[in-house]
Amino acid sequence: MGKALDGVRILDFTHVQSGPTCTQLLAWFGADVIKVERAGAGDITREQLRDIPDVDSLYFTMLNHNKRSVTIDTKNPEGKQVLEALIQSCDVLVENFAPGALDRMGFTWERIQELNPRMIVASVKGFGPGPYEDCKVYENVAQCAGGAASTTGFDDGPPVVSGAQIGDSGTGLHLALGIVTALFQRVSTGRGQKVLAAMQDGVLNLCRVKLRDQQRLERTGVMKEYPQYPNGTFGEAVPRAGNASGGGQPGWILKCKGWEADPNAYIYFITQAPVWAKICNVIGKEEWATDPDYATPAARLPRLKEIFGEIERWTMSKTKFEAMEILNKYDIPCGPILSMKEIAEEPSLRKTGTIVEVDHPQRGKYLTVGNPIKLSDSPTEVTRSPLLGEHTNEVMAELGYTSAQIDALRAAGAI
């Protein structure tokens, strides 16, 4: 059985993280992704954060699996002709250049449409149209401008960015959805279109519950599920809520046995209303199940600090995995704080292809994330990232160039 995106050809002009996340996902689903790079240099992440001298970094390899690499000098007139041939043969062009870079290369939307009216041009930008649309944006800038940092951390500390790459990789995921949607629409219209995913927009989409809370705060002046209630104060904007769940079920991160030496000996514990009586029995506070001060969610809200303190006395007597085993028997929602080392060594994640071991001709075997989206009829096989320009000759031959023409283009510095 074929792959979901068999027959779709992607011209990949992306670099670093946001764009490569998008094109790698499309490649995992079967698209032929041709990554265009500069001869002798390539994607800057090939050399960033290297752990082995003169070998493609993990930063690059983990974002560029299942792709083919070609090198083209787009400033060279003959190289530009090669690029035009690629545009004519591809379905989607994906780029995350600085604003206006594609136009300066001579490939405006109008020119691309002349070459291929079915072409979909997909772009990652820092901001959408507005006062900041020409600004250059990186991961943490996007988190700050999208509302994530102002609502992350503890109320008595500064804004905090997340370790999850919601600005770069998160926007790449949004862009991939936009591309597949545009491809679907092209089936009926026959026309290409522009797809834009702005990093600020992508972060805000992932922070929608905080925009919800902003409107609630403006209406009521208080949010009872936040740790500032009942003794703290609320200002005009949604405050940082520590480890509060952000939903209707109060949650918090609690210490477990060994926390003094292990920075990840913690568990996330949710005091879900339907299992409140079971929680009381597990922690030895059976009387709370019927005590009017604790028996209802509304009664518990002003006492959450005390409640979680009592629960933590219980979790500190167990390792996070022992606590998980007990709590899961009673359907009490919880989750261990897993370190990257624990995740890398988890057998179940290897079995599902969420963590994959890949063999690289220069760096040897390494671990990477696999496709987070599983299709029953299109399983993902993760193959290694390409060496710089590894597939130039192969792709050129597919475009109809002879060996002699390819040699001449290389001698002219066009590829």
C-alpha positions in Angstrom: 0.0 0.0 0.0 1.3 3.4 -0.9 1.9 6.4 1.4 -0.7 9.0 2.1 1.2 11.7 0.1 2.7 9.6 -2.6 3.0 11.7 -5.8 3.3 15.0 -4.0 6.5 16.8 -4.6 7.7 19.5 -2.2 10.3 22.1 -3.0 11.8 22.8 0.4 13.5 26.2 0.8 13.3 26.0 4.6 16.1 26.1 7.2 16.6 25.9 11.0 13.4 24.5 12.7 10.0 25.8 11.9 10.0 25.1 8.1 12.0 21.8 8.4 9.5 20.5 11.0 6.7 21.1 8.4 8.5 19.5 5.5 9.8 16.5 7.5 6.2 15.7 8.6 5.1 15.8 4.9 8.1 13.6 4.0 7.1 11.1 6.7 3.6 10.9 5.1 5.2 10.0 1.7 5.8 13.3 0.0 9.0 13.7 -2.1 10.8 16.6 -0.3 13.6 18.2 -2.2 15.6 20.4 0.1 17.4 23.2 -1.7 20.7 24.3 0.0 23.7 26.5 -0.7 26.7 24.6 -2.1 29.4 24.3 0.5 27.3 25.5 3.4 23.7 24.3 3.4 21.2 24.7 6.2 23.0 26.6 9.0 21.9 24.0 11.5 24.2 21.4 9.9 27.0 23.1 11.8 25.2 24.4 14.9 25.5 22.7 18.3 27.8 20.0 16.8 28.8 17.2 19.1 31.1 15.6 16.4 33.5 17.8 14.5 32.7 18.2 10.8 29.6 16.0 10.9 26.0 17.2 10.5 24.7 18.2 13.9 21.8 16.4 15.7 20.0 19.7 15.3 20.0 19.2 11.5 19.6 15.4 11.3 16.5 15.4 13.6 14.7 17.9 11.5 15.5 16.6 8.0 14.7 12.9 7.8 13.3 11.4 4.6 14.4 14.3 2.4 16.6 14.7 -0.6 19.2 17.5 -0.7 20.2 19.5 -3.8 22.6 22.4 -4.0 21.7 25.4 -6.2 23.2 28.9 -6.5 20.0 30.9 -7.0 22.1 34.0 -7.9 23.7 32.2 -10.8 21.6 32.7 -14.0 21.9 29.0 -14.9 21.1 28.0 -11.3 18.0 30.2 -11.5 16.9 28.2 -14.6 17.3 25.0 -12.6 15.1 26.4 -9.9 12.5 27.4 -12.4 12.5 23.8 -13.7 12.0 22.6 -10.2 9.1 25.0 -9.6 7.4 23.7 -12.7 7.8 20.1 -11.6 6.7 20.5 -7.9 3.4 20.9 -6.1 4.4 23.0 -3.1 7.1 25.5 -2.3 7.8 25.9 1.4 9.9 28.7 2.7 10.8 30.4 6.0 13.0 33.2 4.7 13.1 36.6 6.2 10.2 38.8 4.9 10.6 39.7 1.2 13.6 37.3 0.5 11.7 35.2 -2.1 10.7 38.3 -3.9 14.3 39.6 -4.0 15.4 36.3 -5.5 13.0 37.1 -8.4 10.4 34.6 -7.4 7.4 36.7 -6.6 4.0 35.1 -6.2 3.1 36.3 -9.7 6.3 34.8 -11.2 5.7 31.5 -9.5 2.1 31.4 -10.8 3.4 32.0 -14.4 5.7 29.1 -14.1 3.2 26.8 -12.3 -0.4 28.0 -11.7 -1.0 24.9 -9.6 1.9 25.7 -7.2 1.1 26.2 -3.5 3.5 28.6 -1.8 3.6 28.0 1.9 5.4 30.4 4.2 6.4 30.6 7.9 6.7 34.2 9.1 7.2 35.7 12.6 4.1 37.9 12.4 1.2 38.2 10.1 0.2 41.5 8.5 0.5 44.4 11.0 3.1 46.6 12.7 5.6 43.8 13.2 5.3 41.9 10.0 8.8 42.8 8.8 10.5 41.8 12.1 12.7 38.7 12.4 11.5 36.2 14.9 13.0 33.3 16.8 11.4 30.7 19.1 11.5 32.6 22.3 10.4 35.8 20.6 7.3 34.0 19.3 6.5 32.6 22.7 6.7 36.1 24.2 4.7 37.8 21.5 2.1 35.0 21.3 1.1 35.2 25.0 2.8 32.1 26.3 5.6 33.7 28.3 3.4 36.1 30.2 1.2 33.3 31.4 4.0 30.8 32.2 5.9 30.6 35.5 5.0 31.7 39.0 3.3 34.9 40.0 6.2 36.1 42.1 8.7 35.6 39.3 9.4 36.8 35.7 7.7 35.5 32.6 9.1 32.1 31.5 9.4 30.5 28.1 8.6 26.8 27.7 11.0 24.1 26.9 8.6 22.9 24.2 9.3 24.5 20.9 5.8 25.8 20.4 7.0 28.8 18.3 9.1 26.9 15.8 7.9 23.3 15.7 4.4 24.3 16.7 4.1 26.7 13.7 5.6 24.0 11.4 2.8 21.7 12.4 0.2 24.4 11.7 1.8 25.0 8.3 1.7 21.3 7.4 -2.0 21.2 8.0 -2.4 24.3 5.8 -0.5 22.7 3.0 -2.5 19.5 3.1 -5.7 21.5 3.1 -4.6 23.6 0.1 -3.7 20.4 -1.7 -7.2 19.1 -1.0 -8.8 22.3 -2.3 -6.7 22.2 -5.4 -8.3 18.9 -6.4 -11.5 20.8 -7.1 -10.2 24.2 -8.2 -7.0 23.2 -10.1 -5.4 26.3 -8.7 -2.5 26.9 -6.3 -2.7 29.4 -3.4 -0.6 31.0 -0.7 -0.5 29.5 2.8 0.8 31.5 5.7 1.5 30.4 9.2 2.7 33.2 11.4 4.6 32.1 14.6 2.8 34.6 16.8 -0.5 33.2 15.5 0.6 29.6 16.1 1.6 30.3 19.7 -1.6 32.1 20.4 -3.6 29.2 19.0 -1.9 27.0 21.5 -2.6 29.5 24.3 -6.3 29.9 23.5 -7.3 28.9 27.1 -5.5 32.0 28.3 -7.4 34.2 25.9 -10.5 32.6 27.3 -9.3 33.4 30.8 -8.6 37.0 29.9 -12.2 37.5 29.0 -13.4 35.8 32.1 -11.1 38.0 34.2 -12.5 41.1 32.6 -16.0 40.1 33.4 -15.6 38.7 36.9 -12.4 40.2 38.2 -11.4 36.8 39.7 -10.6 33.3 38.6 -11.2 30.8 41.4 -9.2 28.0 39.9 -6.0 30.1 39.9 -3.6 29.8 42.9 -4.0 33.6 43.5 -7.5 32.8 44.9 -8.6 33.4 47.6 -5.8 35.3 49.3 -4.0 36.9 46.3 -5.0 39.7 44.0 -5.8 39.8 40.3 -4.7 42.6 38.0 -6.0 43.5 34.5 -4.2 40.7 32.7 -4.2 36.9 33.1 -1.5 36.1 35.7 1.1 33.4 35.8 -0.5 30.3 37.4 2.4 28.1 38.4 1.4 24.5 37.8 -2.3 25.1 37.9 -4.1 23.0 35.2 -5.8 25.8 33.4 -9.0 23.9 33.3 -11.9 22.9 35.5 -9.9 20.2 37.4 -7.3 21.6 39.8 -3.9 20.1 39.4 -0.4 20.7 40.8 3.1 19.2 40.6 4.0 17.4 43.9 7.2 16.0 45.3 7.8 12.2 45.3 10.3 10.0 47.2 13.8 10.9 46.3 13.1 14.5 45.3 16.0 15.8 47.3 18.5 14.2 44.9 16.5 13.8 41.7 15.2 17.0 40.1 12.5 15.0 38.3 11.1 13.0 41.2 7.7 14.7 40.9 4.2 13.8 39.8 1.4 15.8 38.3 -1.8 15.2 40.4 -5.3 16.3 39.4 -8.0 16.4 42.0 -10.8 15.4 39.6 -14.2 15.8 41.1 -15.6 12.3 40.2 -12.8 10.5 42.0 -12.6 12.8 45.0 -13.7 10.1 47.4 -11.1 7.7 46.1 -8.4 10.4 46.5 -9.5 10.9 50.1 -9.2 7.1 50.8 -5.8 6.8 49.1 -4.2 9.6 51.1 -5.9 8.6 54.4 -8.2 11.5 54.7 -11.5 9.6 54.4 -13.4 12.2 56.4 -12.8 14.8 53.6 -15.2 13.0 51.3 -18.2 14.1 53.4 -16.9 17.1 55.2 -18.8 20.2 53.8 -15.5 22.1 53.7 -14.0 19.6 51.2 -16.8 17.5 49.7 -17.6 19.8 46.7 -15.4 21.4 44.1 -16.5 24.9 45.1 -15.7 24.2 48.8 -12.3 22.9 47.8 -11.1 25.8 45.7 -10.1 28.1 48.6 -8.4 25.2 50.3 -6.3 23.8 47.4 -3.0 24.7 48.9 -3.8 22.8 52.1 -5.3 19.9 50.0 -2.2 19.6 47.8 0.0 19.8 50.8 -1.7 16.8 52.3 -1.6 14.9 49.1 2.1 15.7 48.8 2.7 14.1 52.2 1.4 10.9 50.7 3.3 11.2 47.3 6.6 11.9 49.1 6.4 8.4 50.6 6.3 6.8 47.1 8.4 7.0 44.0 6.6 8.7 41.1 6.2 5.3 39.5 4.9 3.7 42.7 2.4 6.5 43.1 1.3 6.2 39.4 0.7 2.4 39.9 -1.5 3.0 42.9 -3.4 6.1 41.5 -4.1 4.4 38.2 -6.0 1.6 39.9 -8.5 4.2 41.0 -8.6 6.2 37.8 -7.1 9.2 39.5 -5.5 11.4 36.8 -1.8 11.8 37.3 1.4 11.7 35.3 5.1 11.3 36.2 7.6 14.1 35.4 9.7 12.2 32.9 13.2 13.4 32.2 14.6 13.3 28.6 16.8 10.4 29.7 13.8 8.4 30.9 11.9 9.2 27.7 14.9 8.1 25.5 15.0 4.8 27.4 11.2 4.1 27.5 10.6 0.8 25.5 7.0 1.6 24.7 8.0 4.8 22.8 10.4 2.7 20.7 7.7 0.2 20.0 5.3 2.8 18.7 7.9 4.6 16.6 7.6 7.8 18.7 11.4 7.4 19.5 13.4 6.0 16.6 17.0 4.9 16.2 18.5 6.0 12.9 21.9 5.1 11.4 23.9 7.9 9.8 26.9 7.3 7.5 29.1 9.8 9.4 27.8 10.0 13.0 26.6 6.4 13.4 23.4 5.6 15.3 21.4 8.2 17.1 17.9 8.7 18.5 15.3 11.0 17.1 11.6 11.6 17.4 9.4 9.7 15.0 6.1 10.7 13.4 3.8 11.8 16.2 0.8 11.1 14.0 0.0 7.5 13.2 -2.0 6.4 10.1 -3.1 2.8 10.0 -2.7 2.5 6.2 0.4 4.7 5.9 3.0 3.7 8.5 6.0 5.9 8.7 9.6 4.7 8.1 12.1 7.2 9.3 15.1 7.4 7.1 18.3 9.4 7.7 18.8 13.0 6.8 20.6 13.7 3.5 24.2 14.8 3.2 24.7 18.2 1.7 23.9 18.0 -2.1 23.7 14.2 -1.9 20.8 14.0 -4.4 21.7 16.9 -6.8 22.6 14.6 -9.7 19.6 12.4 -9.1 17.1 15.3 -9.1 18.7 17.0 -12.1 18.4 13.8 -14.1 14.7 13.6 -13.2 14.4 17.1 -14.6 15.8 15.9 -17.9 19.4 17.1 -17.6 22.1 14.9 -19.1 25.3 14.0 -17.4 27.2 16.4 -19.6 24.8 19.2 -18.8 25.0 18.5 -15.0 28.8 18.5 -15.2 28.7 21.9 -17.0 26.3 23.4 -14.5 28.6 22.3 -11.7 31.6 23.7 -13.4 29.8 27.0 -13.8 29.0 27.0 -10.0 25.3 26.9 -10.7 24.8 23.7 -8.6 
